[in-house]
Amino acid sequence: MQATKESTRAEERQRAIAETVARVREIESQQGVNAQSLEAIKGELIKLAANTDLFPIDDFPPPEQAAGNPSCLYLLSEDDDHRFALYANSTNRRYSNAPHNHTTWAVIAGVHGKEPNRLYKRTDDGGVEETGMTVVKQGTAVAFMPDELHSLDIPGGAPMLNFHMYGLAIPQLFKRQYYNAREHSWHYYPPHTDIRDARSGSIETGSSKTESGQTA
């Protein structure tokens, strides 16, 4: 798709997002939540992410350097019942987070830059063991069942934008947990402080619109 005017790009972007989310709804409705359906959802998000002209970094700028959070989430789509929530995660700084679950299915697809994802399993003593790493970039995606664990390990130094899609919107995930290795304990995520509503094409900043848990 080619879009030369900002208003046209926003309209084309919203159309492409709506079509993708509709196909994701259909996949889940027909196949349920399993490895096969998540693979199909990955394919849909990879196709959406291929439209890089509709998702330029300038339209989804990362937080200012002085901001407390190293990344921010842009809300691209969310159903009225808070299902099928699609976000764009934007950063240009180095950061990592703790191993965590989602309590709903999740798919991450690359648009610009690279996002290393560390993968884990729970251990018998209540901790975690790293089982591998996958790097999400343009043309690739990773999917997680509700109880699967991962963490982000962003290298920074260059802008990064990718899609994070959830079966249920992050503000509704009250039981999402992360592992504190130093304390050898699990904790619930606190509210996220920088989600920006981009569904209308114009971006609203701040947490008052969409309080949520920490980035994916």
Sequence and secondary structure as in RCSB ss.txt:
>XXXX:A:sequence
MQATKESTRAEERQRAIAETVARVREIESQQGVNAQSLEAIKGELIKLAANTDLFPIDDFPPPEQAAGNPSCLYL
LSEDDDHRFALYANSTNRRYSNAPHNHTTWAVIAGVHGKEPNRLYKRTDDGGVEETGMTVVKQGTAVAFMPDELH
SLDIPGGAPMLNFHMYGLAIPQLFKRQYYNAREHSWHYYPPHTDIRDARSGSIETGSSKTESGQTA
>XXXX:A:secstr
    SHHHHHHHHHHHHHHHHHHHHHHHHHH SSHHHHHHHHHHHHHHHT GGGS GGGS    TTSSSSEEEEE
EE  TTSEEEEEEEEE S EE   B  SS EEEEEEES EEEEEEEE TTS EEEEEEEEE BT EEEE TT EE
EEEE  SS EEEEEEEEE GGG TT EEEETTTTEEEE   BS EEE TTSS B SSSS  B S  
